[in-house]
Amino acid sequence: MASDPRPWRRLYKTAAWRRLSTAQKEREPLCRLCLKRGFANDGSLTSAGAPQSNPRRRHVVADHIVPHKGDEALFYDPDNLQTLCPDDHDRNKQREEVKGFSEERGADGWPLDPRHPANR
């Protein structure tokens, strides 16, 4: 059996993480990125603002703003956390981390992220 390429995953199973995650969601109960889009999302909506049809995705998560990559100080830093809905956490932010820029677009259809290739 191969070893886990992400041994830091164990950190998510600690009592310290559960406390920190719960405190983050109590401090900031709405998705930060949805608020930037102009609507309040407590997990009952998708990142597009439509009702969340999947009951297993009706929640919010504590997300690391700067990926910790196993750095425990960064992992447990409460200032490095934000609350996101599952769409923003599992799809949009992951895609942004891989590509290096956000695909989010303004009302005119143009990419908002200055790092997007269209804005260079």
C-alpha positions in Angstrom: 0.0 0.0 0.0 1.4 3.4 -1.0 1.8 6.1 1.6 -0.6 9.1 1.6 0.9 11.9 -0.6 -0.8 14.3 1.8 0.1 13.2 5.3 -1.2 16.5 6.7 -4.8 15.2 6.1 -4.6 13.8 9.7 -4.7 17.4 11.0 -8.4 17.6 10.0 -9.2 14.7 12.4 -7.9 16.5 15.5 -10.0 18.0 18.2 -8.1 21.3 17.8 -9.2 21.6 14.2 -12.8 20.8 15.1 -12.8 23.6 17.7 -11.1 26.0 15.3 -13.5 25.1 12.4 -16.5 25.5 14.6 -15.3 28.8 16.0 -14.7 30.1 12.4 -18.2 29.2 11.3 -19.7 30.8 14.4 -17.7 34.0 13.8 -18.5 34.1 10.1 -21.6 32.0 9.4 -22.0 33.0 5.7 -19.9 32.2 2.7 -17.4 35.0 2.2 -17.3 34.7 -1.6 -21.1 34.7 -2.0 -21.3 37.8 0.1 -18.8 39.4 -2.3 -21.2 38.4 -5.1 -24.0 40.3 -3.3 -26.0 37.6 -1.6 -26.0 35.9 1.8 -25.4 32.1 1.7 -25.5 30.0 4.8 -25.0 26.9 2.7 -28.7 26.7 1.6 -27.7 28.1 -1.8 -25.2 27.3 -4.6 -22.4 29.7 -5.4 -24.6 31.0 -8.2 -27.4 31.9 -5.7 -29.8 29.1 -6.7 -31.3 26.9 -4.0 -29.0 24.0 -3.1 -30.8 20.9 -4.2 -28.3 18.4 -2.6 -29.1 18.2 1.1 -25.5 16.9 1.7 -24.1 20.2 0.4 -26.3 22.5 2.6 -23.6 23.6 5.0 -20.6 25.9 5.1 -16.9 25.0 5.7 -13.9 26.6 7.3 -11.4 27.1 4.5 -7.7 28.0 4.6 -7.1 31.2 2.7 -3.5 30.5 2.1 -3.0 26.7 1.5 -1.1 25.3 4.4 0.5 22.3 2.6 1.2 20.7 6.0 2.5 23.8 7.8 0.9 23.3 11.2 1.3 26.9 12.2 -0.5 28.1 9.1 -3.1 25.2 9.5 -4.1 26.3 13.0 -3.8 30.1 12.3 -7.4 31.5 12.9 -6.4 34.6 10.8 -5.9 32.2 7.8 -9.5 31.0 7.8 -12.6 32.1 5.9 -16.1 30.5 5.6 -17.1 29.2 2.2 -20.1 27.3 0.8 -19.3 23.8 -0.6 -19.4 25.1 -4.3 -16.8 27.8 -3.5 -14.7 25.5 -1.4 -14.8 22.3 -3.5 -15.0 23.7 -7.0 -14.2 27.4 -7.5 -11.3 27.8 -5.0 -9.7 24.5 -5.9 -9.8 25.4 -9.6 -8.3 28.8 -8.8 -5.5 27.2 -6.8 -4.7 24.8 -9.7 -4.9 27.5 -12.5 -3.4 30.4 -10.5 -6.3 32.7 -11.3 -10.1 32.9 -10.8 -12.6 32.3 -13.6 -15.2 34.6 -11.9 -16.6 37.1 -14.3 -18.3 40.5 -14.0 -21.8 41.4 -15.3 -20.1 42.3 -18.6 -18.7 38.8 -18.9 -15.0 39.9 -18.5 -12.8 38.1 -16.0 -12.5 40.0 -12.6 -9.2 38.5 -11.5 -6.2 40.6 -12.7 -4.2 37.4 -12.8 -6.5 36.0 -15.5 -4.7 35.7 -18.9 -7.3 38.0 -20.5 -6.3 40.8 -18.2 -2.6 40.6 -18.9 
